[in-house]
Amino acid sequence: MNEHDTAIFQEQYRVIAVDGDHLLIRGVQSGRILTIVNPQPETPLNERDLPPGKLGILADPSTEPQN
């Protein structure tokens, strides 16, 4: 990954909405809207866990320990 690819991991995001298996978030500083598709449909997304306005960051999966 180059610096541009990892820029999304340098910003905080607010939840806009949960729509089925899709999570919509907006960058606090950039205003960029991202749609994240749930990779585990057996564990559904819900607004109780991800309410609109909730603040969070994205984790870079390339830095996570391998199993």
mmCIF file as Biopython writes it, N, C-alpha, C and O atoms, coordinates in Angstrom:
data_model
#
loop_
_atom_site.group_PDB
_atom_site.id
_atom_site.type_symbol
_atom_site.label_atom_id
_atom_site.label_alt_id
_atom_site.label_comp_id
_atom_site.label_asym_id
_atom_site.label_entity_id
_atom_site.label_seq_id
_atom_site.pdbx_PDB_ins_code
_atom_site.Cartn_x
_atom_site.Cartn_y
_atom_site.Cartn_z
_atom_site.occupancy
_atom_site.B_iso_or_equiv
_atom_site.auth_seq_id
_atom_site.auth_asym_id
_atom_site.pdbx_PDB_model_num
ATOM 1   N N  . MET A ? 1  ? 0.846   -1.192  0.000  1.0 0.0 1  A 1 
ATOM 2   C CA . MET A ? 1  ? 0.000   0.000   0.000  1.0 0.0 1  A 1 
ATOM 3   C C  . MET A ? 1  ? 0.884   1.245   0.000  1.0 0.0 1  A 1 
ATOM 4   O O  . MET A ? 1  ? 1.918   1.300   0.665  1.0 0.0 1  A 1 
ATOM 5   N N  . ASN A ? 2  ? 0.448   2.229   -0.758 1.0 0.0 2  A 1 
ATOM 6   C CA . ASN A ? 2  ? 1.181   3.493   -0.715 1.0 0.0 2  A 1 
ATOM 7   C C  . ASN A ? 2  ? 0.500   4.453   0.258  1.0 0.0 2  A 1 
ATOM 8   O O  . ASN A ? 2  ? -0.528  4.126   0.851  1.0 0.0 2  A 1 
ATOM 9   N N  . GLU A ? 3  ? 1.077   5.628   0.412  1.0 0.0 3  A 1 
ATOM 10  C CA . GLU A ? 3  ? 0.556   6.594   1.397  1.0 0.0 3  A 1 
ATOM 11  C C  . GLU A ? 3  ? -0.886  6.984   1.120  1.0 0.0 3  A 1 
ATOM 12  O O  . GLU A ? 3  ? -1.674  7.162   2.049  1.0 0.0 3  A 1 
ATOM 13  N N  . HIS A ? 4  ? -1.240  7.118   -0.173 1.0 0.0 4  A 1 
ATOM 14  C CA . HIS A ? 4  ? -2.613  7.494   -0.531 1.0 0.0 4  A 1 
ATOM 15  C C  . HIS A ? 4  ? -3.596  6.408   -0.106 1.0 0.0 4  A 1 
ATOM 16  O O  . HIS A ? 4  ? -4.685  6.710   0.385  1.0 0.0 4  A 1 
ATOM 17  N N  . ASP A ? 5  ? -3.214  5.140   -0.293 1.0 0.0 5  A 1 
ATOM 18  C CA . ASP A ? 5  ? -4.089  4.024   0.076  1.0 0.0 5  A 1 
ATOM 19  C C  . ASP A ? 5  ? -4.326  3.948   1.577  1.0 0.0 5  A 1 
ATOM 20  O O  . ASP A ? 5  ? -5.408  3.545   2.004  1.0 0.0 5  A 1 
ATOM 21  N N  . THR A ? 6  ? -3.351  4.321   2.379  1.0 0.0 6  A 1 
ATOM 22  C CA . THR A ? 6  ? -3.488  4.216   3.828  1.0 0.0 6  A 1 
ATOM 23  C C  . THR A ? 6  ? -4.073  5.478   4.467  1.0 0.0 6  A 1 
ATOM 24  O O  . THR A ? 6  ? -4.286  5.507   5.679  1.0 0.0 6  A 1 
ATOM 25  N N  . ALA A ? 7  ? -4.333  6.511   3.681  1.0 0.0 7  A 1 
ATOM 26  C CA . ALA A ? 7  ? -4.865  7.762   4.223  1.0 0.0 7  A 1 
ATOM 27  C C  . ALA A ? 7  ? -6.212  7.563   4.918  1.0 0.0 7  A 1 
ATOM 28  O O  . ALA A ? 7  ? -6.533  8.289   5.858  1.0 0.0 7  A 1 
ATOM 29  N N  . ILE A ? 8  ? -6.997  6.592   4.468  1.0 0.0 8  A 1 
ATOM 30  C CA . ILE A ? 8  ? -8.307  6.376   5.105  1.0 0.0 8  A 1 
ATOM 31  C C  . ILE A ? 8  ? -8.160  5.910   6.545  1.0 0.0 8  A 1 
ATOM 32  O O  . ILE A ? 8  ? -9.093  6.042   7.337  1.0 0.0 8  A 1 
ATOM 33  N N  . PHE A ? 9  ? -6.997  5.365   6.893  1.0 0.0 9  A 1 
ATOM 34  C CA . PHE A ? 9  ? -6.772  4.894   8.260  1.0 0.0 9  A 1 
ATOM 35  C C  . PHE A ? 9  ? -6.238  5.997   9.173  1.0 0.0 9  A 1 
ATOM 36  O O  . PHE A ? 9  ? -5.991  5.758   10.355 1.0 0.0 9  A 1 
ATOM 37  N N  . GLN A ? 10 ? -6.059  7.198   8.632  1.0 0.0 10 A 1 
ATOM 38  C CA . GLN A ? 10 ? -5.537  8.326   9.402  1.0 0.0 10 A 1 
ATOM 39  C C  . GLN A ? 10 ? -6.639  9.278   9.860  1.0 0.0 10 A 1 
ATOM 40  O O  . GLN A ? 10 ? -6.352  10.309  10.468 1.0 0.0 10 A 1 
ATOM 41  N N  . GLU A ? 11 ? -7.872  8.949   9.580  1.0 0.0 11 A 1 
ATOM 42  C CA . GLU A ? 11 ? -8.982  9.865   9.840  1.0 0.0 11 A 1 
ATOM 43  C C  . GLU A ? 11 ? -10.027 9.217   10.739 1.0 0.0 11 A 1 
ATOM 44  O O  . GLU A ? 11 ? -10.140 7.993   10.806 1.0 0.0 11 A 1 
ATOM 45  N N  . GLN A ? 12 ? -10.783 10.058  11.425 1.0 0.0 12 A 1 
ATOM 46  C CA . GLN A ? 12 ? -11.924 9.583   12.207 1.0 0.0 12 A 1 
ATOM 47  C C  . GLN A ? 12 ? -13.170 9.679   11.334 1.0 0.0 12 A 1 
ATOM 48  O O  . GLN A ? 12 ? -13.262 10.520  10.440 1.0 0.0 12 A 1 
ATOM 49  N N  . TYR A ? 13 ? -14.121 8.801   11.615 1.0 0.0 13 A 1 
ATOM 50  C CA . TYR A ? 13 ? -15.353 8.739   10.832 1.0 0.0 13 A 1 
ATOM 51  C C  . TYR A ? 13 ? -16.562 8.736   11.750 1.0 0.0 13 A 1 
ATOM 52  O O  . TYR A ? 13 ? -16.502 8.282   12.893 1.0 0.0 13 A 1 
ATOM 53  N N  . ARG A ? 14 ? -17.667 9.257   11.216 1.0 0.0 14 A 1 
ATOM 54  C CA . ARG A ? 14 ? -18.948 9.198   11.916 1.0 0.0 14 A 1 
ATOM 55  C C  . ARG A ? 14 ? -19.884 8.306   11.119 1.0 0.0 14 A 1 
ATOM 56  O O  . ARG A ? 14 ? -19.911 8.349   9.889  1.0 0.0 14 A 1 
ATOM 57  N N  . VAL A ? 15 ? -20.649 7.496   11.839 1.0 0.0 15 A 1 
ATOM 58  C CA . VAL A ? 15 ? -21.638 6.636   11.200 1.0 0.0 15 A 1 
ATOM 59  C C  . VAL A ? 15 ? -22.759 7.518   10.660 1.0 0.0 15 A 1 
ATOM 60  O O  . VAL A ? 15 ? -23.297 8.373   11.363 1.0 0.0 15 A 1 
ATOM 61  N N  . ILE A ? 16 ? -23.096 7.286   9.392  1.0 0.0 16 A 1 
ATOM 62  C CA . ILE A ? 16 ? -24.236 7.968   8.781  1.0 0.0 16 A 1 
ATOM 63  C C  . ILE A ? 16 ? -25.470 7.072   8.899  1.0 0.0 16 A 1 
ATOM 64  O O  . ILE A ? 16 ? -26.535 7.510   9.336  1.0 0.0 16 A 1 
ATOM 65  N N  . ALA A ? 17 ? -25.301 5.802   8.497  1.0 0.0 17 A 1 
ATOM 66  C CA . ALA A ? 17 ? -26.447 4.885   8.518  1.0 0.0 17 A 1 
ATOM 67  C C  . ALA A ? 17 ? -25.978 3.444   8.387  1.0 0.0 17 A 1 
ATOM 68  O O  . ALA A ? 17 ? -24.885 3.161   7.899  1.0 0.0 17 A 1 
ATOM 69  N N  . VAL A ? 18 ? -26.843 2.545   8.840  1.0 0.0 18 A 1 
ATOM 70  C CA . VAL A ? 18 ? -26.676 1.116   8.597  1.0 0.0 18 A 1 
ATOM 71  C C  . VAL A ? 18 ? -27.818 0.747   7.659  1.0 0.0 18 A 1 
ATOM 72  O O  . VAL A ? 18 ? -28.987 0.976   7.969  1.0 0.0 18 A 1 
ATOM 73  N N  . ASP A ? 19 ? -27.470 0.175   6.507  1.0 0.0 19 A 1 
ATOM 74  C CA . ASP A ? 19 ? -28.461 -0.186  5.500  1.0 0.0 19 A 1 
ATOM 75  C C  . ASP A ? 19 ? -28.238 -1.638  5.106  1.0 0.0 19 A 1 
ATOM 76  O O  . ASP A ? 19 ? -27.443 -1.928  4.211  1.0 0.0 19 A 1 
ATOM 77  N N  . GLY A ? 20 ? -28.934 -2.548  5.771  1.0 0.0 20 A 1 
ATOM 78  C CA . GLY A ? 20 ? -28.740 -3.973  5.518  1.0 0.0 20 A 1 
ATOM 79  C C  . GLY A ? 20 ? -27.335 -4.392  5.910  1.0 0.0 20 A 1 
ATOM 80  O O  . GLY A ? 20 ? -26.933 -4.247  7.064  1.0 0.0 20 A 1 
ATOM 81  N N  . ASP A ? 21 ? -26.592 -4.913  4.946  1.0 0.0 21 A 1 
ATOM 82  C CA . ASP A ? 21 ? -25.208 -5.327  5.196  1.0 0.0 21 A 1 
ATOM 83  C C  . ASP A ? 21 ? -24.201 -4.240  4.840  1.0 0.0 21 A 1 
ATOM 84  O O  . ASP A ? 21 ? -23.018 -4.528  4.657  1.0 0.0 21 A 1 
ATOM 85  N N  . HIS A ? 22 ? -24.659 -2.991  4.742  1.0 0.0 22 A 1 
ATOM 86  C CA . HIS A ? 22 ? -23.785 -1.875  4.386  1.0 0.0 22 A 1 
ATOM 87  C C  . HIS A ? 22 ? -23.750 -0.851  5.519  1.0 0.0 22 A 1 
ATOM 88  O O  . HIS A ? 22 ? -24.774 -0.516  6.115  1.0 0.0 22 A 1 
ATOM 89  N N  . LEU A ? 23 ? -22.547 -0.368  5.794  1.0 0.0 23 A 1 
ATOM 90  C CA . LEU A ? 23 ? -22.343 0.682   6.786  1.0 0.0 23 A 1 
ATOM 91  C C  . LEU A ? 23 ? -21.856 1.912   6.040  1.0 0.0 23 A 1 
ATOM 92  O O  . LEU A ? 23 ? -20.849 1.845   5.335  1.0 0.0 23 A 1 
ATOM 93  N N  . LEU A ? 24 ? -22.547 3.029   6.181  1.0 0.0 24 A 1 
ATOM 94  C CA . LEU A ? 24 ? -22.136 4.280   5.554  1.0 0.0 24 A 1 
ATOM 95  C C  . LEU A ? 24 ? -21.510 5.172   6.610  1.0 0.0 24 A 1 
ATOM 96  O O  . LEU A ? 24 ? -22.114 5.444   7.648  1.0 0.0 24 A 1 
ATOM 97  N N  . ILE A ? 25 ? -20.274 5.633   6.333  1.0 0.0 25 A 1 
ATOM 98  C CA . ILE A ? 25 ? -19.559 6.498   7.259  1.0 0.0 25 A 1 
ATOM 99  C C  . ILE A ? 25 ? -19.031 7.715   6.507  1.0 0.0 25 A 1 
ATOM 100 O O  . ILE A ? 25 ? -18.834 7.670   5.293  1.0 0.0 25 A 1 
ATOM 101 N N  . ARG A ? 26 ? -18.803 8.816   7.251  1.0 0.0 26 A 1 
ATOM 102 C CA . ARG A ? 26 ? -18.275 10.054  6.653  1.0 0.0 26 A 1 
ATOM 103 C C  . ARG A ? 26 ? -17.050 10.504  7.424  1.0 0.0 26 A 1 
ATOM 104 O O  . ARG A ? 26 ? -17.061 10.556  8.654  1.0 0.0 26 A 1 
ATOM 105 N N  . GLY A ? 27 ? -15.986 10.832  6.690  1.0 0.0 27 A 1 
ATOM 106 C CA . GLY A ? 27 ? -14.763 11.345  7.293  1.0 0.0 27 A 1 
ATOM 107 C C  . GLY A ? 27 ? -15.015 12.677  7.972  1.0 0.0 27 A 1 
ATOM 108 O O  . GLY A ? 27 ? -15.630 13.567  7.385  1.0 0.0 27 A 1 
ATOM 109 N N  . VAL A ? 28 ? -14.549 12.823  9.197  1.0 0.0 28 A 1 
ATOM 110 C CA . VAL A ? 28 ? -14.768 14.050  9.964  1.0 0.0 28 A 1 
ATOM 111 C C  . VAL A ? 28 ? -14.083 15.234  9.289  1.0 0.0 28 A 1 
ATOM 112 O O  . VAL A ? 28 ? -14.677 16.305  9.169  1.0 0.0 28 A 1 
ATOM 113 N N  . GLN A ? 29 ? -12.837 15.050  8.847  1.0 0.0 29 A 1 
ATOM 114 C CA . GLN A ? 29 ? -12.116 16.161  8.225  1.0 0.0 29 A 1 
ATOM 115 C C  . GLN A ? 29 ? -12.318 16.231  6.719  1.0 0.0 29 A 1 
ATOM 116 O O  . GLN A ? 29 ? -12.501 17.323  6.180  1.0 0.0 29 A 1 
ATOM 117 N N  . SER A ? 30 ? -12.292 15.100  6.027  1.0 0.0 30 A 1 
ATOM 118 C CA . SER A ? 30 ? -12.369 15.110  4.567  1.0 0.0 30 A 1 
ATOM 119 C C  . SER A ? 30 ? -13.800 15.215  4.046  1.0 0.0 30 A 1 
ATOM 120 O O  . SER A ? 30 ? -14.026 15.728  2.951  1.0 0.0 30 A 1 
ATOM 121 N N  . GLY A ? 31 ? -14.763 14.731  4.825  1.0 0.0 31 A 1 
ATOM 122 C CA . GLY A ? 31 ? -16.141 14.689  4.349  1.0 0.0 31 A 1 
ATOM 123 C C  . GLY A ? 31 ? -16.384 13.528  3.404  1.0 0.0 31 A 1 
ATOM 124 O O  . GLY A ? 31 ? -17.498 13.360  2.908  1.0 0.0 31 A 1 
ATOM 125 N N  . ARG A ? 32 ? -15.362 12.722  3.145  1.0 0.0 32 A 1 
ATOM 126 C CA . ARG A ? 32 ? -15.483 11.580  2.238  1.0 0.0 32 A 1 
ATOM 127 C C  . ARG A ? 32 ? -16.465 10.572  2.826  1.0 0.0 32 A 1 
ATOM 128 O O  . ARG A ? 32 ? -16.400 10.237  4.009  1.0 0.0 32 A 1 
ATOM 129 N N  . ILE A ? 33 ? -17.378 10.094  1.978  1.0 0.0 33 A 1 
ATOM 130 C CA . ILE A ? 33 ? -18.340 9.078   2.405  1.0 0.0 33 A 1 
ATOM 131 C C  . ILE A ? 33 ? -17.866 7.726   1.895  1.0 0.0 33 A 1 
ATOM 132 O O  . ILE A ? 33 ? -17.554 7.567   0.715  1.0 0.0 33 A 1 
ATOM 133 N N  . LEU A ? 34 ? -17.817 6.757   2.798  1.0 0.0 34 A 1 
ATOM 134 C CA . LEU A ? 34 ? -17.405 5.404   2.463  1.0 0.0 34 A 1 
ATOM 135 C C  . LEU A ? 34 ? -18.548 4.445   2.769  1.0 0.0 34 A 1 
ATOM 136 O O  . LEU A ? 34 ? -19.297 4.638   3.726  1.0 0.0 34 A 1 
ATOM 137 N N  . THR A ? 35 ? -18.669 3.423   1.953  1.0 0.0 35 A 1 
ATOM 138 C CA . THR A ? 35 ? -19.617 2.350   2.199  1.0 0.0 35 A 1 
ATOM 139 C C  . THR A ? 35 ? -18.811 1.098   2.507  1.0 0.0 35 A 1 
ATOM 140 O O  . THR A ? 35 ? -17.973 0.681   1.708  1.0 0.0 35 A 1 
ATOM 141 N N  . ILE A ? 36 ? -19.059 0.510   3.641  1.0 0.0 36 A 1 
ATOM 142 C CA . ILE A ? 36 ? -18.377 -0.711  4.054  1.0 0.0 36 A 1 
ATOM 143 C C  . ILE A ? 36 ? -19.386 -1.847  3.983  1.0 0.0 36 A 1 
ATOM 144 O O  . ILE A ? 36 ? -20.470 -1.770  4.561  1.0 0.0 36 A 1 
ATOM 145 N N  . VAL A ? 37 ? -19.013 -2.903  3.266  1.0 0.0 37 A 1 
ATOM 146 C CA . VAL A ? 37 ? -19.872 -4.076  3.137  1.0 0.0 37 A 1 
ATOM 147 C C  . VAL A ? 37 ? -19.471 -5.068  4.222  1.0 0.0 37 A 1 
ATOM 148 O O  . VAL A ? 37 ? -18.292 -5.380  4.383  1.0 0.0 37 A 1 
ATOM 149 N N  . ASN A ? 38 ? -20.447 -5.555  4.955  1.0 0.0 38 A 1 
ATOM 150 C CA . ASN A ? 38 ? -20.220 -6.500  6.039  1.0 0.0 38 A 1 
ATOM 151 C C  . ASN A ? 38 ? -19.665 -7.813  5.467  1.0 0.0 38 A 1 
ATOM 152 O O  . ASN A ? 38 ? -20.352 -8.476  4.690  1.0 0.0 38 A 1 
ATOM 153 N N  . PRO A ? 39 ? -18.441 -8.198  5.834  1.0 0.0 39 A 1 
ATOM 154 C CA . PRO A ? 39 ? -17.871 -9.441  5.310  1.0 0.0 39 A 1 
ATOM 155 C C  . PRO A ? 39 ? -18.410 -10.692 6.013  1.0 0.0 39 A 1 
ATOM 156 O O  . PRO A ? 39 ? -18.131 -11.815 5.594  1.0 0.0 39 A 1 
ATOM 157 N N  . GLN A ? 40 ? -19.179 -10.489 7.079  1.0 0.0 40 A 1 
ATOM 158 C CA . GLN A ? 40 ? -19.721 -11.618 7.841  1.0 0.0 40 A 1 
ATOM 159 C C  . GLN A ? 40 ? -21.242 -11.486 7.941  1.0 0.0 40 A 1 
ATOM 160 O O  . GLN A ? 40 ? -21.755 -11.058 8.976  1.0 0.0 40 A 1 
ATOM 161 N N  . PRO A ? 41 ? -21.967 -11.847 6.883  1.0 0.0 41 A 1 
ATOM 162 C CA . PRO A ? 41 ? -23.429 -11.676 6.908  1.0 0.0 41 A 1 
ATOM 163 C C  . PRO A ? 41 ? -24.129 -12.454 8.018  1.0 0.0 41 A 1 
ATOM 164 O O  . PRO A ? 41 ? -25.257 -12.128 8.387  1.0 0.0 41 A 1 
ATOM 165 N N  . GLU A ? 42 ? -23.465 -13.487 8.554  1.0 0.0 42 A 1 
ATOM 166 C CA . GLU A ? 42 ? -24.077 -14.225 9.662  1.0 0.0 42 A 1 
ATOM 167 C C  . GLU A ? 42 ? -24.086 -13.397 10.950 1.0 0.0 42 A 1 
ATOM 168 O O  . GLU A ? 42 ? -24.787 -13.738 11.903 1.0 0.0 42 A 1 
ATOM 169 N N  . THR A ? 43 ? -23.310 -12.314 10.979 1.0 0.0 43 A 1 
ATOM 170 C CA . THR A ? 43 ? -23.301 -11.365 12.091 1.0 0.0 43 A 1 
ATOM 171 C C  . THR A ? 43 ? -23.794 -10.024 11.547 1.0 0.0 43 A 1 
ATOM 172 O O  . THR A ? 43 ? -22.984 -9.193  11.138 1.0 0.0 43 A 1 
ATOM 173 N N  . PRO A ? 44 ? -25.115 -9.803  11.537 1.0 0.0 44 A 1 
ATOM 174 C CA . PRO A ? 44 ? -25.659 -8.601  10.895 1.0 0.0 44 A 1 
ATOM 175 C C  . PRO A ? 44 ? -25.261 -7.308  11.605 1.0 0.0 44 A 1 
ATOM 176 O O  . PRO A ? 44 ? -25.030 -7.278  12.813 1.0 0.0 44 A 1 
ATOM 177 N N  . LEU A ? 45 ? -25.191 -6.248  10.810 1.0 0.0 45 A 1 
ATOM 178 C CA . LEU A ? 45 ? -24.970 -4.906  11.354 1.0 0.0 45 A 1 
ATOM 179 C C  . LEU A ? 45 ? -26.304 -4.387  11.879 1.0 0.0 45 A 1 
ATOM 180 O O  . LEU A ? 45 ? -27.363 -4.735  11.358 1.0 0.0 45 A 1 
ATOM 181 N N  . ASN A ? 46 ? -26.242 -3.548  12.922 1.0 0.0 46 A 1 
ATOM 182 C CA . ASN A ? 46 ? -27.483 -2.962  13.418 1.0 0.0 46 A 1 
ATOM 183 C C  . ASN A ? 46 ? -27.199 -1.598  14.029 1.0 0.0 46 A 1 
ATOM 184 O O  . ASN A ? 46 ? -26.088 -1.312  14.475 1.0 0.0 46 A 1 
ATOM 185 N N  . GLU A ? 47 ? -28.237 -0.763  14.036 1.0 0.0 47 A 1 
ATOM 186 C CA . GLU A ? 47 ? -28.092 0.600   14.555 1.0 0.0 47 A 1 
ATOM 187 C C  . GLU A ? 47 ? -27.911 0.642   16.067 1.0 0.0 47 A 1 
ATOM 188 O O  . GLU A ? 47 ? -27.449 1.652   16.597 1.0 0.0 47 A 1 
ATOM 189 N N  . ARG A ? 48 ? -28.258 -0.416  16.764 1.0 0.0 48 A 1 
ATOM 190 C CA . ARG A ? 48 ? -28.035 -0.441  18.212 1.0 0.0 48 A 1 
ATOM 191 C C  . ARG A ? 48 ? -26.533 -0.402  18.501 1.0 0.0 48 A 1 
ATOM 192 O O  . ARG A ? 48 ? -26.090 0.308   19.404 1.0 0.0 48 A 1 
ATOM 193 N N  . ASP A ? 49 ? -25.753 -1.165  17.732 1.0 0.0 49 A 1 
ATOM 194 C CA . ASP A ? 49 ? -24.300 -1.198  17.922 1.0 0.0 49 A 1 
ATOM 195 C C  . ASP A ? 49 ? -23.588 -0.065  17.182 1.0 0.0 49 A 1 
ATOM 196 O O  . ASP A ? 49 ? -22.520 0.379   17.604 1.0 0.0 49 A 1 
ATOM 197 N N  . LEU A ? 50 ? -24.175 0.399   16.086 1.0 0.0 50 A 1 
ATOM 198 C CA . LEU A ? 50 ? -23.568 1.428   15.250 1.0 0.0 50 A 1 
ATOM 199 C C  . LEU A ? 50 ? -24.568 2.562   15.015 1.0 0.0 50 A 1 
ATOM 200 O O  . LEU A ? 50 ? -25.037 2.749   13.893 1.0 0.0 50 A 1 
ATOM 201 N N  . PRO A ? 51 ? -24.896 3.319   16.067 1.0 0.0 51 A 1 
ATOM 202 C CA . PRO A ? 51 ? -25.902 4.375   15.914 1.0 0.0 51 A 1 
ATOM 203 C C  . PRO A ? 51 ? -25.369 5.537   15.069 1.0 0.0 51 A 1 
ATOM 204 O O  . PRO A ? 51 ? -24.175 5.836   15.107 1.0 0.0 51 A 1 
ATOM 205 N N  . PRO A ? 52 ? -26.251 6.188   14.309 1.0 0.0 52 A 1 
ATOM 206 C CA . PRO A ? 52 ? -25.824 7.365   13.557 1.0 0.0 52 A 1 
ATOM 207 C C  . PRO A ? 52 ? -25.164 8.385   14.487 1.0 0.0 52 A 1 
ATOM 208 O O  . PRO A ? 52 ? -25.655 8.668   15.580 1.0 0.0 52 A 1 
ATOM 209 N N  . GLY A ? 53 ? -24.048 8.921   14.024 1.0 0.0 53 A 1 
ATOM 210 C CA . GLY A ? 53 ? -23.298 9.900   14.809 1.0 0.0 53 A 1 
ATOM 211 C C  . GLY A ? 53 ? -22.150 9.296   15.597 1.0 0.0 53 A 1 
ATOM 212 O O  . GLY A ? 53 ? -21.290 10.030  16.083 1.0 0.0 53 A 1 
ATOM 213 N N  . LYS A ? 54 ? -22.114 7.960   15.737 1.0 0.0 54 A 1 
ATOM 214 C CA . LYS A ? 54 ? -21.036 7.317   16.487 1.0 0.0 54 A 1 
ATOM 215 C C  . LYS A ? 54 ? -19.708 7.594   15.791 1.0 0.0 54 A 1 
ATOM 216 O O  . LYS A ? 54 ? -19.602 7.501   14.568 1.0 0.0 54 A 1 
ATOM 217 N N  . LEU A ? 55 ? -18.707 7.932   16.578 1.0 0.0 55 A 1 
ATOM 218 C CA . LEU A ? 55 ? -17.378 8.270   16.074 1.0 0.0 55 A 1 
ATOM 219 C C  . LEU A ? 55 ? -16.469 7.060   16.177 1.0 0.0 55 A 1 
ATOM 220 O O  . LEU A ? 55 ? -16.513 6.326   17.164 1.0 0.0 55 A 1 
ATOM 221 N N  . GLY A ? 56 ? -15.640 6.850   15.153 1.0 0.0 56 A 1 
ATOM 222 C CA . GLY A ? 56 ? -14.714 5.722   15.181 1.0 0.0 56 A 1 
ATOM 223 C C  . GLY A ? 56 ? -13.609 5.887   14.154 1.0 0.0 56 A 1 
ATOM 224 O O  . GLY A ? 56 ? -13.577 6.861   13.401 1.0 0.0 56 A 1 
ATOM 225 N N  . ILE A ? 57 ? -12.716 4.929   14.137 1.0 0.0 57 A 1 
ATOM 226 C CA . ILE A ? 57 ? -11.629 4.902   13.162 1.0 0.0 57 A 1 
ATOM 227 C C  . ILE A ? 57 ? -11.635 3.545   12.466 1.0 0.0 57 A 1 
ATOM 228 O O  . ILE A ? 57 ? -12.235 2.588   12.956 1.0 0.0 57 A 1 
ATOM 229 N N  . LEU A ? 58 ? -10.966 3.472   11.328 1.0 0.0 58 A 1 
ATOM 230 C CA . LEU A ? 58 ? -10.842 2.215   10.610 1.0 0.0 58 A 1 
ATOM 231 C C  . LEU A ? 58 ? -9.486  1.606   10.944 1.0 0.0 58 A 1 
ATOM 232 O O  . LEU A ? 58 ? -8.491  2.323   11.052 1.0 0.0 58 A 1 
ATOM 233 N N  . ALA A ? 59 ? -9.443  0.295   11.106 1.0 0.0 59 A 1 
ATOM 234 C CA . ALA A ? 59 ? -8.189  -0.418  11.361 1.0 0.0 59 A 1 
ATOM 235 C C  . ALA A ? 59 ? -7.646  -0.928  10.036 1.0 0.0 59 A 1 
ATOM 236 O O  . ALA A ? 59 ? -8.396  -1.430  9.199  1.0 0.0 59 A 1 
ATOM 237 N N  . ASP A ? 60 ? -6.344  -0.796  9.852  1.0 0.0 60 A 1 
ATOM 238 C CA . ASP A ? 60 ? -5.671  -1.269  8.645  1.0 0.0 60 A 1 
ATOM 239 C C  . ASP A ? 60 ? -5.467  -2.769  8.773  1.0 0.0 60 A 1 
ATOM 240 O O  . ASP A ? 60 ? -4.681  -3.200  9.617  1.0 0.0 60 A 1 
ATOM 241 N N  . PRO A ? 61 ? -6.148  -3.587  7.962  1.0 0.0 61 A 1 
ATOM 242 C CA . PRO A ? 61 ? -6.017  -5.039  8.102  1.0 0.0 61 A 1 
ATOM 243 C C  . PRO A ? 61 ? -4.618  -5.553  7.782  1.0 0.0 61 A 1 
ATOM 244 O O  . PRO A ? 61 ? -4.261  -6.653  8.204  1.0 0.0 61 A 1 
ATOM 245 N N  . SER A ? 62 ? -3.825  -4.787  7.051  1.0 0.0 62 A 1 
ATOM 246 C CA . SER A ? 62 ? -2.467  -5.245  6.731  1.0 0.0 62 A 1 
ATOM 247 C C  . SER A ? 62 ? -1.547  -5.163  7.941  1.0 0.0 62 A 1 
ATOM 248 O O  . SER A ? 62 ? -0.449  -5.718  7.920  1.0 0.0 62 A 1 
ATOM 249 N N  . THR A ? 63 ? -1.978  -4.481  8.990  1.0 0.0 63 A 1 
ATOM 250 C CA . THR A ? 63 ? -1.149  -4.373  10.209 1.0 0.0 63 A 1 
ATOM 251 C C  . THR A ? 63 ? -1.634  -5.293  11.309 1.0 0.0 63 A 1 
ATOM 252 O O  . THR A ? 63 ? -1.028  -5.360  12.379 1.0 0.0 63 A 1 
ATOM 253 N N  . GLU A ? 64 ? -2.739  -6.012  11.054 1.0 0.0 64 A 1 
ATOM 254 C CA . GLU A ? 64 ? -3.282  -6.933  12.052 1.0 0.0 64 A 1 
ATOM 255 C C  . GLU A ? 64 ? -2.466  -8.235  12.045 1.0 0.0 64 A 1 
ATOM 256 O O  . GLU A ? 64 ? -2.012  -8.675  10.989 1.0 0.0 64 A 1 
ATOM 257 N N  . PRO A ? 65 ? -2.280  -8.849  13.218 1.0 0.0 65 A 1 
ATOM 258 C CA . PRO A ? 65 ? -1.556  -10.133 13.262 1.0 0.0 65 A 1 
ATOM 259 C C  . PRO A ? 65 ? -2.298  -11.199 12.459 1.0 0.0 65 A 1 
ATOM 260 O O  . PRO A ? 65 ? -3.528  -11.260 12.479 1.0 0.0 65 A 1 
ATOM 261 N N  . GLN A ? 66 ? -1.551  -12.028 11.760 1.0 0.0 66 A 1 
ATOM 262 C CA . GLN A ? 66 ? -2.110  -13.150 11.008 1.0 0.0 66 A 1 
ATOM 263 C C  . GLN A ? 66 ? -2.411  -14.308 11.935 1.0 0.0 66 A 1 
ATOM 264 O O  . GLN A ? 66 ? -1.696  -14.518 12.915 1.0 0.0 66 A 1 
ATOM 265 N N  . ASN A ? 67 ? -3.455  -15.062 11.643 1.0 0.0 67 A 1 
ATOM 266 C CA . ASN A ? 67 ? -3.795  -16.262 12.438 1.0 0.0 67 A 1 
ATOM 267 C C  . ASN A ? 67 ? -2.916  -17.405 12.047 1.0 0.0 67 A 1 
ATOM 268 O O  . ASN A ? 67 ? -3.044  -18.499 12.598 1.0 0.0 67 A 1 
#
